[in-house]
Amino acid sequence: MHHGRLFLCGDAAYIVPPTVAKGLNLAASDLFYLGRALAALYANGDRTLIDSYSATALRRVWSSVRTSWYLTKLMHRFPEATAFD
């Protein structure tokens, strides 16, 4: 979610688009965590939050993607699925 001084938030940062109306929530959450990290960096030079921004954001994104996939499979039948899927 970041490379050097470039930080990505929201849909620009995700390789798998979230479904089930999760995109806006994830983008707002990204901005919250990035803002908090930047505030800590510029207020007192603490790099802890900015260095862990990618890990924090990716953990939330993949959790959301897993939940979205579960809900999608719950509500839809896929042609290739067997009776036990």
C-alpha positions as CSV (number, residue, x, y, z in Angstrom):
1,M,0.0,0.0,0.0
2,H,3.1,2.2,0.0
3,H,6.4,2.4,-1.8
4,G,8.8,5.0,-0.5
5,R,6.9,8.2,-0.1
6,L,3.9,7.1,-2.2
7,F,0.9,5.9,-0.3
8,L,-2.2,4.4,-1.8
9,C,-5.7,4.4,-0.3
10,G,-9.0,3.0,-1.3
11,D,-9.6,1.4,-4.7
12,A,-6.3,2.6,-6.0
13,A,-4.6,0.3,-3.6
14,Y,-6.6,-2.9,-4.0
15,I,-5.7,-5.6,-6.5
16,V,-9.0,-7.4,-5.8
17,P,-12.0,-5.0,-5.7
18,P,-14.1,-5.4,-2.6
19,T,-17.8,-6.3,-3.1
20,V,-20.9,-6.1,-0.9
21,A,-20.5,-2.3,-0.5
22,K,-17.2,-2.5,1.3
23,G,-15.2,-0.2,-0.9
24,L,-16.2,3.1,0.7
25,N,-15.7,1.7,4.2
26,L,-12.3,0.4,3.4
27,A,-11.3,3.7,1.8
28,A,-12.4,5.7,4.8
29,S,-10.5,3.3,7.1
30,D,-7.4,3.6,5.0
31,L,-7.5,7.4,5.3
32,F,-8.1,7.1,9.1
33,Y,-5.0,4.9,9.6
34,L,-2.8,6.8,7.1
35,G,-3.8,10.2,8.7
36,R,-3.0,8.9,12.1
37,A,0.3,7.6,10.9
38,L,1.2,10.9,9.2
39,A,0.2,12.9,12.3
40,A,2.5,10.7,14.5
41,L,5.3,11.1,12.0
42,Y,5.1,14.8,11.6
43,A,4.2,15.6,15.3
44,N,7.0,13.7,16.9
45,G,9.0,11.8,14.3
46,D,7.5,8.4,15.3
47,R,7.7,6.1,12.2
48,T,6.0,3.1,13.9
49,L,2.6,3.6,12.4
50,I,3.7,4.8,9.0
51,D,6.1,1.8,8.7
52,S,3.2,-0.6,9.6
53,Y,0.6,1.1,7.4
54,S,0.8,-1.5,4.6
55,A,0.5,-4.4,6.9
56,T,-2.4,-2.8,8.8
57,A,-4.3,-1.9,5.6
58,L,-3.7,-5.2,3.9
59,R,-4.9,-7.2,6.9
60,R,-8.2,-5.3,6.8
61,V,-8.6,-5.5,3.0
62,W,-8.0,-9.3,2.8
63,S,-10.4,-9.8,5.7
64,S,-13.0,-7.8,3.8
65,V,-12.4,-9.7,0.6
66,R,-12.8,-13.1,2.4
67,T,-16.1,-11.9,3.9
68,S,-17.3,-10.6,0.6
69,W,-16.5,-13.9,-1.1
70,Y,-18.2,-15.8,1.6
71,L,-21.4,-13.6,1.3
72,T,-21.3,-13.8,-2.5
73,K,-21.1,-17.6,-2.4
74,L,-23.9,-17.7,0.1
75,M,-26.2,-15.7,-2.1
76,H,-25.3,-17.0,-5.6
77,R,-24.9,-20.4,-7.2
78,F,-22.0,-20.8,-9.6
79,P,-22.3,-23.3,-12.6
80,E,-19.0,-25.1,-11.8
81,A,-19.9,-25.7,-8.1
82,T,-20.8,-29.2,-7.0
83,A,-23.5,-30.1,-4.4
84,F,-20.8,-30.1,-1.7
85,D,-19.3,-26.6,-2.4
